[in-house]
Amino acid sequence: MGKKEGGEGEEGSTTTLPLFESKAARYRGAYRAFAATIFVGVCLIWVYRLVNIPKAGERGRWAWIGMIIADVLFGLYWITTQSVRWTVTYRQPLKNRLSQRYEDKLPGVDVFICTADPKMEPPSLVINTVLSVLSCNFPSEKLSVYLSDDGGSEITFYALLEASRFSKYWIPFCKKFKVEPRAPEAYFALHSDVHDIKYGQEWLDMKKLYDEMKNRIDSVVESGKIPEETRIQHKGFSEWNLKVAKNDHHSIVQIISDGRDTNAVDNDGCRLPTIVYMSREKRPQQPHNFKAGAMNALLRVSSQMSNAPFILNLDCDMYANNAAAIREALCFFLDEKTGHETAYVQHPQNNNNLTKNDIYGNACYVTNAIELAALGGYGAALYCGTGCFHRRECLCGKKYSKGYREKWDIEDQKNTIDKSILELEESAKPLIDCSYEKGSQWGKEMGLIYGCPVEDIVTGLAIQCRGWKSVYYNPERPSFVGVAPNTLEIALVQQKRWSEGMFQVFFSKYCPFIYGHGKIHFGAQMGYCIYLLWAPVSFPTMYYAIVPPLCLLHGIPLFPKVSSLWFLAFAYVFVAKNAYSIVEFVMCGGKLQAWWNLQRMWLIRRITSYFFAFFDTIKTQLGLSETHFALTDKVVTEDVLKRYEQEIMEFGSSSIMYTVLTTTALLSLVSLVWGTKRVVMDLELKALDQFISQVILCGILVLINVPVYEALFFRSDKGHIPSSVMYKSVFVLSLACLMPI
């Protein structure tokens, strides 16, 4: 990879200096020594479990055997996680060098933005993402933005029209005053006091224009009707003269702004980027392959229009937060020494609506700063589905070969220069018909791969197995910022979708240990499995949340006595692992309270989302059900938003996941009370010696579940846990307590 500044390249000419530098994380040797001590502790725990199995007929024998399995699974999973802590690598682009060498011959970039439902993904949210990219610090004539609307909504089309008109004012404003971020909603929210802004009058004028545009869009969304005068003004609305339903409509392609047209300029007379609206054909009986199908349709349509060699794909709620993001990504692709090996550059997913202490554990501090950076160190950065720059050829199935050099420095695309807008639109429509992909390699060897809810992960792995490398880049200022779930149910549904999809990958031919064998580094294969095995890790977690508390109720010890030397192994692994986890989390930018909230969410996710995802995956593998894609709702009511900002957990439904969560929480509480009584009442302190570990475990579980108890017993707002959930939980708990162990 690129040399660090001051190294070998520093002595050469400017044209040979690397366009980025790589740095290995510090203290890797110290961490490996520390990890080795934990490994010894884990092995001692396994030995203790095996040599102390109760004899046949003794109470608790089966519970003990279950503990053996749980501890082995936990240990193996921990070993897997070490693969992403031994090769952490950070990369830094040097965009000044890029400008010096390539400013006059920068390659084109196509931006793909996907939306699917104007109700769950409001058009005002979508156009902020569009505007943030349109105004990036990059030559407008080399930038094309494609919006894929799987909902086929004329309201979304109308919003994009409004955004294109507003962009004539917004783009010059951003470039003149170098504003950040360049999504207008986020910008005006961050810089709300006009008195603190030197260009106050221009700010007021722009704010007025934006508010007027937003109000027009919101009024159309509310009424559901496009103003008649607007329909007459733009030919594109004629597409909706035919029957158009969300899951039943024809192919629609509309070029809203043509970057080739020298008359398509902003208010400063500068060329505007190309803006294209696309909605692929959808029919009820035809598979549409969710987001992967939309991305592949975008690949084909864009190849007929701009055909840029590099592509940025974004979710509709993830705006560009750094105007230099495109230039920074190109540093990795255009580096003369290693750039030709790079298939894609992945940025982390960051969110702008996190609470102070990240109540739902959405920040991913450690994942972004360490785990994904380590996979990038193997040259196998995960493709996460958004915030990712691609080399078009790689995404279209090209295999890497030595000596490969892509020719991208051409001024015009010959296949589009002589075609009119109408000709381009009509020639692109057949490419997104339902029948186009039949009998082709699309979804198999070309484009994003079909058949899995996490098509991005599989596609990234397939690209790496074709010989390409991928880069992970985590800048100090997040390049792209999205919206995190702000209710517990939405967060759990999202996690269920991810964990189910990733576990399906593990069962498929794309399992990294099989598909990636001999093609990617073994450490990268293990790194992939950290996420692919979220679902099965739910079982040892569920076991620990249920069996030790139940055994405490029945007076069955499952851990060594405090007076035993074996106890030291358990205590060391628990304390050392959690102490390191805290240090790691804080060093990555998190707060102690946020760490605690994340521990709560890990428990909740594992015993709900991941647990149900496991069974749904098994049903899918057996052919008993089909894969479904659950879209994450981006709209919440004011009272829900208020509770979210106050960091009050939102329940408010009778989901079966809440029944499981409430049952385990009540079990921990009952067991803690009973276990504490057992220890206190024992004058000889034998119970203290035998059961203190289980009492501590129940105490930790009770502390983790404090928000659950509040929602069960003390809250009366709409976000509390319904009584029906509590009744079901009490019934299940009663049955569990009566079962023999």
PADO-446053 format. One record per residue (C-alpha): residue number from 1; residue in one letter; x, y, z. Coordinates in pm, whole numbers. Example, Ala and Ser with C-alpha at 12.3 -4.5 7.8 and 13.67 -1.06 7.14 Angstrom:
resi_resn_u_v_w
1_A_1230_-450_780
2_S_1367_-106_714
***
This chain:
resi_resn_u_v_w
1_M_0_0_0
2_G_100_365_-9
3_K_415_459_177
4_K_398_688_473
5_E_512_1044_401
6_G_881_1088_458
7_G_953_737_334
8_E_1094_601_13
9_G_877_809_-220
10_E_986_1139_-63
11_E_1310_1134_-258
12_G_1150_1087_-596
13_S_980_1332_-825
14_T_633_1468_-753
15_T_475_1225_-998
16_T_606_924_-804
17_L_499_1037_-458
18_P_209_828_-323
19_L_-137_980_-311
20_F_-207_831_32
21_E_-19_705_334
22_S_-76_401_552
23_K_-6_368_921
24_A_-25_59_1139
25_A_-195_96_1477
26_R_36_137_1776
27_Y_88_-113_2058
28_R_-5_-416_1850
29_G_262_-625_2019
30_A_138_-531_2364
31_Y_-217_-618_2270
32_R_-115_-958_2136
33_A_54_-1038_2467
34_F_-256_-926_2655
35_A_-482_-1132_2427
36_A_-264_-1436_2490
37_T_-332_-1412_2864
38_I_-706_-1402_2801
39_F_-671_-1703_2572
40_V_-500_-1894_2854
41_G_-788_-1798_3083
42_V_-1044_-1917_2828
43_C_-862_-2251_2795
44_L_-861_-2292_3175
45_I_-1236_-2229_3181
46_W_-1284_-2502_2922
47_V_-1068_-2740_3124
48_Y_-1264_-2663_3442
49_R_-1594_-2731_3269
50_L_-1474_-3063_3129
51_V_-1313_-3204_3445
52_N_-1600_-3108_3675
53_I_-1902_-3244_3487
54_P_-2156_-3375_3742
55_K_-2198_-3749_3735
56_A_-2497_-3913_3571
57_G_-2804_-3869_3787
58_E_-2673_-3566_3976
59_R_-2875_-3244_3973
60_G_-2765_-2992_3718
61_R_-2575_-3232_3493
62_W_-2751_-3118_3175
63_A_-2730_-2754_3278
64_W_-2354_-2801_3324
65_I_-2317_-2964_2982
66_G_-2502_-2667_2836
67_M_-2255_-2436_3011
68_I_-1969_-2626_2848
69_I_-2119_-2567_2505
70_A_-2192_-2200_2581
71_D_-1840_-2133_2710
72_V_-1682_-2309_2412
73_L_-1895_-2106_2170
74_F_-1812_-1781_2349
75_G_-1443_-1868_2347
76_L_-1435_-1957_1979
77_Y_-1621_-1640_1888
78_W_-1377_-1433_2095
79_I_-1087_-1598_1909
80_T_-1256_-1500_1582
81_T_-1274_-1136_1691
82_Q_-898_-1126_1743
83_S_-843_-1139_1368
84_V_-949_-774_1346
85_R_-734_-649_1629
86_W_-393_-765_1510
87_T_-366_-581_1176
88_V_-538_-246_1230
89_T_-428_-9_951
90_Y_-522_355_903
91_R_-504_534_569
92_Q_-486_904_491
93_P_-535_1050_140
94_L_-314_1335_21
95_K_-557_1530_-195
96_N_-317_1820_-255
97_R_-96_1586_-454
98_L_-403_1466_-643
99_S_-483_1825_-744
100_Q_-125_1889_-852
101_R_-118_1586_-1081
102_Y_-473_1534_-1199
103_E_-673_1857_-1161
104_D_-716_1901_-1537
105_K_-791_1536_-1608
106_L_-996_1412_-1315
107_P_-1214_1112_-1404
108_G_-1593_1129_-1403
109_V_-1792_1007_-1104
110_D_-2149_873_-1109
111_V_-2346_891_-784
112_F_-2619_633_-722
113_I_-2886_715_-461
114_C_-3160_464_-385
115_T_-3504_526_-235
116_A_-3806_299_-223
117_D_-4101_456_-40
118_P_-4192_827_-13
119_K_-4383_763_310
120_M_-4105_586_498
121_E_-3828_786_328
122_P_-3959_1144_298
123_P_-3867_1324_-27
124_S_-3728_1619_172
125_L_-3479_1375_325
126_V_-3389_1231_-15
127_I_-3324_1567_-184
128_N_-3091_1676_97
129_T_-2873_1379_9
130_V_-2894_1472_-360
131_L_-2808_1839_-297
132_S_-2516_1750_-70
133_V_-2355_1552_-353
134_L_-2439_1799_-629
135_S_-2250_2070_-441
136_C_-1936_1867_-365
137_N_-1597_2020_-438
138_F_-1561_1846_-774
139_P_-1594_1961_-1137
140_S_-1970_1967_-1202
141_E_-1934_1862_-1565
142_K_-1772_1536_-1446
143_L_-2039_1462_-1187
144_S_-2367_1276_-1254
145_V_-2630_1198_-991
146_Y_-2880_917_-1047
147_L_-3180_873_-818
148_S_-3341_529_-825
149_D_-3699_542_-700
150_D_-3829_189_-651
151_G_-4160_332_-538
152_G_-4218_489_-881
153_S_-4356_798_-708
154_E_-4431_1116_-901
155_I_-4393_1298_-568
156_T_-4029_1188_-548
157_F_-3983_1295_-910
158_Y_-4138_1633_-828
159_A_-3904_1673_-528
160_L_-3603_1600_-749
161_L_-3722_1863_-997
162_E_-3745_2115_-715
163_A_-3398_2018_-594
164_S_-3251_2065_-942
165_R_-3392_2420_-960
166_F_-3270_2500_-610
167_S_-2924_2361_-693
168_K_-2867_2654_-933
169_Y_-2850_2877_-625
170_W_-2721_2626_-370
171_I_-2412_2504_-559
172_P_-2261_2855_-612
173_F_-2347_2947_-252
174_C_-2163_2642_-116
175_K_-1857_2692_-332
176_K_-1837_3066_-273
177_F_-1853_3044_107
178_K_-1706_2690_142
179_V_-1995_2581_365
180_E_-1999_2251_550
181_P_-2201_2037_548
182_R_-2358_2086_207
183_A_-2694_1925_283
184_P_-2908_2237_337
185_E_-3118_2093_622
186_A_-2809_1995_819
187_Y_-2627_2318_733
188_F_-2905_2552_846
189_A_-2959_2344_1162
190_L_-2590_2370_1257
191_H_-2558_2740_1167
192_S_-2890_2870_1292
193_D_-2777_3210_1421
194_V_-2740_3449_1128
195_H_-2557_3702_1350
196_D_-2260_3464_1373
197_I_-2226_3445_994
198_K_-2021_3699_798
199_Y_-2228_3654_483
200_G_-2553_3710_673
201_Q_-2768_3853_391
202_E_-2673_3578_147
203_W_-2746_3325_423
204_L_-3093_3473_478
205_D_-3170_3472_107
206_M_-3061_3110_73
207_K_-3252_3004_384
208_K_-3566_3165_241
209_L_-3524_2983_-92
210_Y_-3471_2652_86
211_D_-3771_2695_316
212_E_-3992_2784_21
213_M_-3878_2475_-170
214_K_-3922_2249_133
215_N_-4271_2386_201
216_R_-4374_2321_-160
217_I_-4249_1963_-138
218_D_-4411_1901_202
219_S_-4744_2041_84
220_V_-4737_1809_-220
221_V_-4650_1513_4
222_E_-4939_1600_236
223_S_-5194_1649_-43
224_G_-5061_1367_-260
225_K_-5117_1576_-573
226_I_-4879_1756_-808
227_P_-4985_2114_-895
228_E_-5139_2122_-1243
229_E_-4915_2405_-1363
230_T_-4608_2199_-1267
231_R_-4740_1899_-1460
232_I_-4775_2111_-1770
233_Q_-4426_2261_-1736
234_H_-4235_1931_-1742
235_K_-4289_1648_-1989
236_G_-4172_1393_-1734
237_F_-4506_1387_-1553
238_S_-4664_1227_-1859
239_E_-4505_901_-1741
240_W_-4766_894_-1467
241_N_-5057_923_-1709
242_L_-5041_545_-1723
243_K_-5112_322_-1426
244_V_-4825_350_-1178
245_A_-4841_162_-848
246_K_-4557_102_-606
247_N_-4509_-261_-712
248_D_-4663_-243_-1057
249_H_-4532_12_-1306
250_H_-4337_52_-1630
251_S_-3977_170_-1671
252_I_-3924_542_-1621
253_V_-3608_736_-1707
254_Q_-3603_1115_-1699
255_I_-3296_1334_-1749
256_I_-3367_1642_-1539
257_S_-3034_1815_-1601
258_D_-2799_1726_-1886
259_G_-2437_1789_-1791
260_R_-2337_1787_-2161
261_D_-2553_2092_-2229
262_T_-2347_2412_-2212
263_N_-2668_2602_-2142
264_A_-2739_2400_-1827
265_V_-2562_2636_-1587
266_D_-2604_2764_-1233
267_N_-2645_3129_-1133
268_D_-2269_3185_-1163
269_G_-2266_3051_-1519
270_C_-2089_2725_-1425
271_R_-2194_2391_-1573
272_L_-2447_2193_-1368
273_P_-2404_1822_-1294
274_T_-2619_1566_-1473
275_I_-2931_1470_-1275
276_V_-3133_1161_-1371
277_Y_-3450_1014_-1222
278_M_-3497_640_-1273
279_S_-3763_392_-1169
280_R_-3716_39_-1302
281_E_-4009_-167_-1417
282_K_-4178_-364_-1139
283_R_-4450_-625_-1176
284_P_-4619_-824_-895
285_Q_-4515_-1162_-1033
286_Q_-4159_-1065_-1120
287_P_-3873_-1076_-866
288_H_-3711_-737_-829
289_N_-3422_-832_-596
290_F_-3461_-533_-366
291_K_-3175_-281_-350
292_A_-2937_-507_-547
293_G_-3177_-500_-841
294_A_-3200_-121_-821
295_M_-2821_-83_-814
296_N_-2778_-309_-1117
297_A_-3042_-111_-1304
298_L_-2851_208_-1219
299_L_-2530_52_-1350
300_R_-2690_-16_-1688
301_V_-2868_318_-1723
302_S_-2560_518_-1623
303_S_-2346_322_-1871
304_Q_-2566_461_-2149
305_M_-2535_819_-2028
306_S_-2228_929_-1834
307_N_-2049_594_-1801
308_A_-1809_733_-1541
309_P_-1527_496_-1440
310_F_-1597_552_-1071
311_I_-1923_524_-880
312_L_-2037_642_-539
313_N_-2344_471_-395
314_L_-2543_622_-109
315_D_-2859_546_81
316_C_-3120_818_44
317_D_-3078_925_408
318_M_-2698_954_400
319_Y_-2584_1298_292
320_A_-2229_1402_201
321_N_-2080_1568_507
322_N_-1742_1650_355
323_A_-1718_1846_30
324_A_-1380_1688_-47
325_A_-1502_1328_-10
326_I_-1483_1248_-382
327_R_-1131_1385_-420
328_E_-1013_1195_-113
329_A_-1151_867_-246
330_L_-986_919_-584
331_C_-647_936_-411
332_F_-676_563_-341
333_F_-783_478_-697
334_L_-533_698_-882
335_D_-222_621_-677
336_E_35_513_-937
337_K_179_230_-731
338_T_-123_47_-589
339_G_-432_233_-708
340_H_-491_-7_-999
341_E_-547_-290_-747
342_T_-827_-110_-564
343_A_-1186_-208_-643
344_Y_-1367_8_-390
345_V_-1316_250_-104
346_Q_-1557_206_186
347_H_-1638_479_439
348_P_-1797_401_777
349_Q_-2164_466_843
350_N_-2203_762_1078
351_N_-2524_919_1205
352_N_-2620_1275_1288
353_N_-2911_1201_1521
354_L_-2737_1008_1798
355_T_-2829_1093_2155
356_K_-2569_1210_2405
357_N_-2506_858_2534
358_D_-2615_667_2222
359_I_-2915_497_2381
360_Y_-2953_232_2107
361_G_-2583_164_2046
362_N_-2584_298_1690
363_A_-2252_482_1695
364_C_-2032_176_1622
365_Y_-1723_347_1766
366_V_-1510_33_1791
367_T_-1645_-125_1474
368_N_-1561_183_1269
369_A_-1227_267_1429
370_I_-1081_-82_1474
371_E_-1266_-379_1326
372_L_-1336_-239_979
373_A_-992_-74_970
374_A_-831_-412_1035
375_L_-1022_-578_753
376_G_-901_-294_534
377_G_-551_-381_651
378_Y_-597_-723_491
379_G_-705_-549_168
380_A_-1052_-689_231
381_A_-1260_-397_358
382_L_-1628_-486_384
383_Y_-1864_-335_131
384_C_-2136_-196_360
385_G_-2390_-86_100
386_T_-2358_290_133
387_G_-2079_547_148
388_C_-1877_336_-92
389_F_-1680_440_-403
390_H_-1650_170_-670
391_R_-1444_116_-980
392_R_-1719_51_-1237
393_E_-1535_-234_-1408
394_C_-1499_-422_-1079
395_L_-1867_-382_-994
396_C_-1953_-515_-1339
397_G_-1761_-838_-1286
398_K_-1410_-775_-1421
399_K_-1136_-999_-1279
400_Y_-807_-848_-1171
401_S_-498_-930_-1373
402_K_-139_-823_-1332
403_G_-45_-529_-1542
404_Y_-402_-396_-1540
405_R_-432_-24_-1599
406_E_-767_142_-1661
407_K_-787_419_-1921
408_W_-1022_673_-1771
409_D_-878_1010_-1874
410_I_-1108_1082_-2170
411_E_-1296_1406_-2208
412_D_-1627_1284_-2350
413_Q_-1815_956_-2363
414_K_-1846_871_-2733
415_N_-2164_666_-2687
416_T_-2366_964_-2561
417_I_-2222_1274_-2724
418_D_-2441_1261_-3035
419_K_-2766_1150_-2868
420_S_-3045_1383_-2762
421_I_-3203_1369_-2418
422_L_-3510_1193_-2557
423_E_-3295_934_-2737
424_L_-3094_866_-2423
425_E_-3409_824_-2215
426_E_-3572_589_-2464
427_S_-3258_380_-2515
428_A_-3215_341_-2137
429_K_-3570_223_-2060
430_P_-3533_-130_-2204
431_L_-3227_-179_-1983
432_I_-3445_-167_-1671
433_D_-3738_-378_-1789
434_C_-3818_-689_-1586
435_S_-3720_-915_-1876
436_Y_-3377_-762_-1943
437_E_-3179_-971_-1694
438_K_-3333_-1308_-1788
439_G_-3063_-1548_-1905
440_S_-2787_-1296_-1828
441_Q_-2511_-1288_-1568
442_W_-2660_-988_-1386
443_G_-2691_-1070_-1018
444_K_-2446_-1359_-1056
445_E_-2116_-1253_-1210
446_M_-2216_-896_-1296
447_G_-2329_-620_-1063
448_L_-2454_-678_-711
449_I_-2527_-1041_-630
450_Y_-2888_-1150_-580
451_G_-3048_-1385_-331
452_C_-2937_-1239_0
453_P_-3063_-949_217
454_V_-2703_-831_262
455_E_-2615_-825_-105
456_D_-2345_-567_-32
457_I_-2141_-800_190
458_V_-2158_-1083_-64
459_T_-2074_-854_-354
460_G_-1769_-715_-173
461_L_-1645_-1066_-99
462_A_-1696_-1174_-460
463_I_-1499_-874_-586
464_Q_-1211_-955_-350
465_C_-1215_-1317_-461
466_R_-1173_-1198_-819
467_G_-831_-1065_-718
468_W_-911_-704_-626
469_K_-830_-525_-303
470_S_-1052_-287_-112
471_V_-970_10_107
472_Y_-1135_129_428
473_Y_-1111_499_499
474_N_-1236_655_823
475_P_-1170_1031_807
476_E_-1167_1254_1112
477_R_-1460_1446_966
478_P_-1719_1185_861
479_S_-1763_1189_485
480_F_-2122_1066_490
481_V_-2380_1098_764
482_G_-2714_921_793
483_V_-3008_867_1024
484_A_-2994_605_1299
485_P_-3305_422_1426
486_N_-3472_620_1704
487_T_-3701_353_1847
488_L_-3605_16_1990
489_E_-3835_-174_1756
490_I_-3691_-14_1441
491_A_-3339_-78_1572
492_L_-3416_-445_1640
493_V_-3588_-497_1303
494_Q_-3283_-350_1130
495_Q_-3047_-572_1329
496_K_-3263_-878_1256
497_R_-3247_-806_883
498_W_-2870_-768_893
499_S_-2800_-1071_1110
500_E_-3039_-1291_913
501_G_-2882_-1188_586
502_M_-2528_-1239_710
503_F_-2606_-1581_855
504_Q_-2753_-1678_518
505_V_-2417_-1588_365
506_F_-2241_-1824_606
507_F_-2468_-2107_490
508_S_-2432_-2024_122
509_K_-2159_-2096_-130
510_Y_-2022_-1751_-39
511_C_-1911_-1863_307
512_P_-1568_-1692_342
513_F_-1398_-2012_457
514_I_-1511_-2187_138
515_Y_-1555_-1921_-130
516_G_-1261_-1717_-6
517_H_-1025_-2008_57
518_G_-692_-1933_-107
519_K_-826_-1605_-246
520_I_-829_-1374_55
521_H_-623_-1373_375
522_F_-734_-1621_644
523_G_-755_-1332_891
524_A_-1001_-1160_656
525_Q_-1208_-1478_639
526_M_-1229_-1477_1019
527_G_-1306_-1106_1016
528_Y_-1606_-1158_790
529_C_-1735_-1426_1027
530_I_-1750_-1186_1321
531_Y_-2062_-1044_1155
532_L_-2183_-1354_973
533_L_-2209_-1539_1306
534_W_-2412_-1282_1496
535_A_-2719_-1508_1481
536_P_-2572_-1829_1633
537_V_-2394_-1632_1907
538_S_-2743_-1557_2035
539_F_-2764_-1910_2177
540_P_-2484_-1897_2436
541_T_-2604_-1548_2531
542_M_-2960_-1669_2572
543_Y_-2833_-1965_2772
544_Y_-2641_-1741_3012
545_A_-2943_-1514_3050
546_I_-3173_-1806_3143
547_V_-2996_-2109_3289
548_P_-2766_-1961_3559
549_P_-3055_-1756_3707
550_L_-3282_-2064_3700
551_C_-3012_-2275_3862
552_L_-2970_-2010_4131
553_L_-3341_-2042_4209
554_H_-3302_-2419_4240
555_G_-2979_-2402_4441
556_I_-2752_-2549_4171
557_P_-2403_-2391_4146
558_L_-2258_-2352_3796
559_F_-1932_-2169_3870
560_P_-1631_-2254_4088
561_K_-1629_-2156_4452
562_V_-1463_-1826_4537
563_S_-1214_-2017_4750
564_S_-1111_-2230_4448
565_L_-816_-2140_4224
566_W_-1042_-2209_3924
567_F_-1237_-1898_4019
568_L_-936_-1685_3922
569_A_-964_-1793_3558
570_F_-1330_-1686_3539
571_A_-1266_-1363_3726
572_Y_-962_-1270_3515
573_V_-1133_-1330_3181
574_F_-1442_-1134_3289
575_V_-1253_-839_3438
576_A_-974_-819_3178
577_K_-1205_-850_2880
578_N_-1447_-584_3005
579_A_-1173_-351_3126
580_Y_-1009_-366_2785
581_S_-1347_-317_2619
582_I_-1400_4_2815
583_V_-1052_137_2737
584_E_-1090_51_2368
585_F_-1433_214_2352
586_V_-1321_537_2519
587_M_-1008_558_2301
588_C_-1234_530_1995
589_G_-1431_836_2104
590_G_-1713_694_2315
591_K_-1825_779_2668
592_L_-1851_537_2959
593_Q_-2230_566_2970
594_A_-2246_499_2596
595_W_-2037_185_2652
596_W_-2285_65_2913
597_N_-2576_135_2677
598_L_-2399_-66_2409
599_Q_-2363_-364_2647
600_R_-2736_-343_2709
601_M_-2805_-335_2337
602_W_-2575_-629_2270
603_L_-2773_-836_2518
604_I_-3108_-719_2380
605_R_-3002_-777_2018
606_R_-2871_-1124_2087
607_I_-3174_-1255_2274
608_T_-3423_-1096_2031
609_S_-3308_-992_1682
610_Y_-3026_-1243_1641
611_F_-3221_-1523_1810
612_F_-3517_-1490_1573
613_A_-3288_-1429_1277
614_F_-3129_-1770_1341
615_F_-3460_-1954_1309
616_D_-3575_-1748_1011
617_T_-3249_-1832_836
618_I_-3298_-2203_903
619_K_-3651_-2182_763
620_T_-3519_-2008_453
621_Q_-3248_-2273_406
622_L_-3510_-2547_433
623_G_-3730_-2373_178
624_L_-4007_-2305_431
625_S_-4001_-1929_380
626_E_-3866_-1667_141
627_T_-3625_-1382_197
628_H_-3796_-1052_277
629_F_-3649_-703_293
630_A_-3779_-485_579
631_L_-3741_-117_496
632_T_-3638_100_791
633_D_-3890_374_863
634_K_-3733_722_875
635_V_-4048_895_1006
636_V_-4142_922_1375
637_T_-4397_1121_1573
638_E_-4304_1420_1786
639_D_-4362_1243_2120
640_V_-4143_949_2010
641_L_-3871_1192_1902
642_K_-3896_1375_2236
643_R_-3848_1052_2433
644_Y_-3557_959_2208
645_E_-3384_1291_2277
646_Q_-3441_1236_2650
647_E_-3284_886_2612
648_I_-3599_705_2721
649_M_-3625_364_2555
650_E_-3920_329_2319
651_F_-4115_2_2339
652_G_-4487_65_2277
653_S_-4582_-254_2090
654_S_-4665_-617_2160
655_S_-4380_-759_1955
656_I_-4283_-1116_2042
657_M_-3926_-990_2081
658_Y_-4044_-782_2377
659_T_-4201_-1091_2534
660_V_-3865_-1269_2524
661_L_-3685_-962_2656
662_T_-3935_-906_2940
663_T_-3934_-1273_3043
664_T_-3555_-1288_3079
665_A_-3554_-952_3262
666_L_-3813_-1073_3515
667_L_-3625_-1400_3560
668_S_-3305_-1211_3644
669_L_-3490_-995_3898
670_V_-3659_-1288_4072
671_S_-3334_-1487_4080
672_L_-3136_-1194_4219
673_V_-3384_-1145_4504
674_W_-3396_-1517_4585
675_G_-3020_-1567_4545
676_T_-2941_-1268_4767
677_K_-3173_-1406_5032
678_R_-3001_-1746_5008
679_V_-2657_-1589_5057
680_V_-2759_-1355_5339
681_M_-2948_-1620_5535
682_D_-2658_-1867_5524
683_L_-2470_-1809_5847
684_E_-2192_-2053_5751
685_L_-2120_-1857_5430
686_K_-2126_-2174_5217
687_A_-2385_-2021_4985
688_L_-2167_-1712_4949
689_D_-1876_-1930_4841
690_Q_-2089_-2134_4599
691_F_-2336_-1887_4451
692_I_-2172_-1545_4454
693_S_-2082_-1573_4083
694_Q_-2442_-1643_3987
695_V_-2567_-1364_4214
696_I_-2324_-1120_4050
697_L_-2435_-1239_3704
698_C_-2801_-1184_3795
699_G_-2713_-843_3940
700_I_-2546_-738_3615
701_L_-2846_-862_3415
702_V_-3081_-666_3641
703_L_-2878_-346_3598
704_I_-2878_-394_3222
705_N_-3256_-440_3224
706_V_-3340_-130_3432
707_P_-3512_41_3132
708_V_-3725_-272_3087
709_Y_-3844_-261_3449
710_E_-3920_110_3415
711_A_-4126_44_3101
712_L_-4306_-242_3275
713_F_-4390_-92_3614
714_F_-4338_284_3624
715_R_-4406_443_3286
716_S_-4748_544_3152
717_D_-4649_709_2823
718_K_-4713_549_2486
719_G_-4362_404_2482
720_H_-4416_173_2781
721_I_-4440_-206_2754
722_P_-4806_-311_2710
723_S_-4971_-512_2988
724_S_-5034_-800_2746
725_V_-4659_-846_2710
726_M_-4613_-858_3088
727_Y_-4893_-1116_3131
728_K_-4739_-1342_2868
729_S_-4396_-1301_3023
730_V_-4519_-1388_3373
731_F_-4691_-1699_3235
732_V_-4377_-1816_3051
733_L_-4162_-1736_3356
734_S_-4387_-1943_3583
735_L_-4356_-2242_3352
736_A_-3977_-2203_3335
737_C_-3940_-2188_3714
738_L_-4144_-2507_3756
739_M_-3934_-2705_3510
740_P_-3688_-2952_3664
741_I_-3320_-2887_3599
***
